[in-house]
Amino acid sequence: MGSSELERERDYVAGLYRRLHELQRETEEQLDAVRAQSVGGGHQARSERDSFARLYEDRILQLREVGERLAFGRLSVDGDDGGGDQLIHRYIGRIGLRDQDRQPILLDWRVPQASAFYQATAKTPMGARARRHLISQGKKLIRIEDEIFDPDLLDESSVQLQGEGALLTALSAQRTGRMSDIVATIQAEQDRIIRSELRGILVVQGGPGTGKTAVALHRAAYLLYSHRERLRSSGVLIVGPSRSFLRYIEAVLPSLGESGVVLASVGQLFPGVEATAEDSPAVAGTKGRLRMAPLLARAVASRQRVPEAPQPIEVNGETVMLEPELVASAIAKARETGRPYNEARLVFVKTALDALTRRLAAQLRDQGNTVDDSDLPMLREDLRTASDARIALNTAWLPLTPQKLLQDLYARPHWLAELTPDWSAEDRHRLQRERSAPFTISDIPLLDEAAELLGETVVQDVAAKRAAKQQRKRDLENAEQAIANMGVGGMVDARSLAEGFAEFADAGTTAERAASDRTWAYGHIVVDEAQELSPMQWRLLLRRGPSRSFTIVGDIAQAAAASAAETWEHAIAPLIGRGAEGERWRREELTVNYRTPTQIAAAAESMAIAHGLPVTRSVSVRESEWPIEVVPDALAATRLALEVDGTVAVIAAADRLAELHRSLGAELGDRVGLGAEGLASDVTVLSAQEAKGLEFDSVVIVDAAAIVAESERGAAALYVAMTRPTQRLVLAEGGLPAAPEATAR
Ligand SMILES: Nc1ncnc2c1ncn2[C@@H]1O[C@H](COP(=O)(O)OP(=O)(O)OP(=O)(O)O)[C@@H](O)[C@H]1O
């Protein structure tokens, strides 16, 4: 390949950057023009103008975000003449660009024509004749790499890696503590998953380092692009295991030009409560089980109480008796509505007050007073505000928040025992705790379940939501009208513009509104490290995604949580319900390990298999320069790890972390950080749980046997720890523990 070819490509890429800057300028001018427009004083007109401005601002931001590596590929396909002599070159990049004549000069990687760039092989060229990778450093094109799809050159035996040189360049880059996008080097098996249809439940199983997280994030970007109309207003939720994990992945989607996504850890899924602490595995296991749902339902139902004796109600010097029968019949009537607890309570109060008013009126008449129908509202109001009535009715049916319900349940052992006659004392004991203790990650789905049963505490919330929905409908009509008036049909769509109105009106962007609304229904949900989720967490997610459009990625063998399932069928059962399961979900596998070198991956797999874990085998694409070493102490091991440029993780059992942080810090100074907060340091001391989903150039495992012994699924935790390094693994304070005699998990 001549260097003139590289020059030619550099010219082409330079042309693309020029066009990008031109478009930036044009959009900035359009923005200025919109801002300068005089639109009179009407609120509607102003908000329309502002949302046009917002659209242009978004586009400018998107054009600027692209920054580097604008174009990374070229696909050569046969020209229209069919003779095959004339080749058409399609350039593939991070965004699509057109020239001044509106001819495409760069295809967005997500358009259907670009899929051949990722999926074509010599065996199935998908109409392509050749593929070229454009490898850049920053904005500078430094190398090109060609693949010609010639069937004679096929080698059936090896793993088919697409653009091997470009891929290995990407993989050998030093880790930074932040995940980066893989858009230039997506592999065929990954691309098929990324482009899989939006509908239904897709489960992606793969061993460590097979790109599950990367694929899940690129799939979110792909879906947002391909189903923009639908997903822009409903939003996409990405759920990860921890805040440290979210920090690790949070830059990927913005680098792909997508920002309208809600990222949440499992501790952040109930608006208003942010849980970071986790219970012990046994307690988390109890709280994660499905039988918590009927328990909460029983707890809610038992909160209505009929008084044993009549209650005197003083009102304006008159005493009227509130009979148990009256309360019982008002409760029955309210329950009949089938509404959630707090909403049904309003029916109860209304029914009870009406009956009490009638009783008071009759009593007054009996005493010779004249009471006609027009007096009833006033009597009712007197009763409503009488403190006796308030106390009596509240005692019968108290308004409740999910927080209060759960705190009561945990802090009142007798009540809990009444509600759980078939539970063991041990299980019950696991739920007990102080009323003031902060909520844990395992409490989040229970709070959500309780909120579902209780409904809104304030009626206005229901009314406000209804009003907001109607407002959005009006906004959409106004947006259509505005587009027609301004003559910009085809450039902007009404839905995006209407979203803009809402953003300015009150509640922020779709993502912000979605994140703060428990009843929000997302258009799509991506769940990472999904093997860890408990049945109760799945129930919560189903409420957030009632359309059952899910991408679920994980590795069953890495499951460390006590409440995690042992197969995907079991794991997602709460999501599928009792339908024809086979038809409702599909499963894909990833089989190439892009992270862990062969030798380390092989040792990790053997260890896991010896402990009976259901490992999905994969093939590593890297080799390690270093053998796995075993050294006596953690400091010596960390020094060895630091010989490799890049990041180091020191992984140990949870009760060793503080002490290791201190002792290593004493020798290595502030290069050593602790836990999620310490991830920016050269050396981070953390537990296997905290390391989940992350990667480091080198890893030191301190006392591997203690990690295995630490929990019921300790072998899975060690498997996670061993598969974090991209280059070097050092074991300190003992090698790998021997496999147990019986290999039961
Ligand atoms: N096609 C690709 N091109 C370049 N890098 C890739 C590709 N696929 C995956 N990688 C890289 O491999 C590493 C592992 O990917 P990722 O973290 O997504 O794996 P995972 O399957 O989620 O792993 P784990 O189960 O261990 O959490 C990341 O650094 C990712 O960027």
The ligand as a Tripos MOL2 file, in Angstrom:
@<TRIPOS>MOLECULE
LIG
   31    33     1     0     0
SMALL
NO_CHARGES

@<TRIPOS>ATOM
      1 N1        -14.5580   -4.5710   19.7150 N.pl3     1 LIG1
      2 C1        -13.7620   -4.0600   20.6250 C.ar      1 LIG1
      3 N2        -12.7920   -3.1950   20.2740 N.ar      1 LIG1
      4 C2        -11.9580   -2.6730   21.2040 C.ar      1 LIG1
      5 N3        -12.0350   -2.9330   22.5110 N.ar      1 LIG1
      6 C3        -12.9920   -3.7760   22.9130 C.ar      1 LIG1
      7 C4        -13.9040   -4.3860   22.0030 C.ar      1 LIG1
      8 N4        -14.7520   -5.1420   22.7030 N.ar      1 LIG1
      9 C5        -14.3960   -5.0290   23.9880 C.ar      1 LIG1
     10 N5        -13.3360   -4.2130   24.1110 N.ar      1 LIG1
     11 C6        -12.6490   -3.8280   25.3410 C.3       1 LIG1
     12 O1        -12.4890   -4.9760   26.1490 O.3       1 LIG1
     13 C7        -12.5900   -4.6240   27.5140 C.3       1 LIG1
     14 C8        -13.6310   -5.4750   28.1830 C.3       1 LIG1
     15 O2        -14.9130   -5.0530   27.7710 O.3       1 LIG1
     16 P1        -16.1390   -4.9800   28.7700 P.3       1 LIG1
     17 O3        -15.7540   -4.3430   30.0170 O.co2     1 LIG1
     18 O4        -17.2690   -4.4590   27.9980 O.co2     1 LIG1
     19 O5        -16.3160   -6.5440   29.0280 O.3       1 LIG1
     20 P2        -17.4080   -7.2890   29.9280 P.3       1 LIG1
     21 O6        -17.8450   -8.4690   29.1280 O.co2     1 LIG1
     22 O7        -18.4420   -6.3330   30.3560 O.co2     1 LIG1
     23 O8        -16.5080   -7.7640   31.1230 O.3       1 LIG1
     24 P3        -16.8950   -8.2050   32.6190 P.3       1 LIG1
     25 O9        -17.8900   -9.3200   32.5440 O.co2     1 LIG1
     26 O10       -15.5910   -8.6950   33.1260 O.co2     1 LIG1
     27 O11       -17.3810   -7.0030   33.3020 O.co2     1 LIG1
     28 C9        -12.9030   -3.1250   27.5540 C.3       1 LIG1
     29 O12       -11.7160   -2.4130   27.7060 O.3       1 LIG1
     30 C10       -13.4700   -2.8720   26.1810 C.3       1 LIG1
     31 O13       -13.2840   -1.5370   25.7830 O.3       1 LIG1
@<TRIPOS>BOND
     1     1     2 1
     2     2     3 ar
     3     2     7 ar
     4     3     4 ar
     5     4     5 ar
     6     5     6 ar
     7     6     7 ar
     8     6    10 ar
     9     7     8 ar
    10     8     9 ar
    11     9    10 ar
    12    10    11 1
    13    11    12 1
    14    11    30 1
    15    12    13 1
    16    13    14 1
    17    13    28 1
    18    14    15 1
    19    15    16 1
    20    16    17 2
    21    16    18 1
    22    16    19 1
    23    19    20 1
    24    20    21 2
    25    20    22 1
    26    20    23 1
    27    23    24 1
    28    24    25 2
    29    24    26 1
    30    24    27 1
    31    28    29 1
    32    28    30 1
    33    30    31 1
@<TRIPOS>SUBSTRUCTURE
     1 LIG1         1 GROUP 0 **** ****
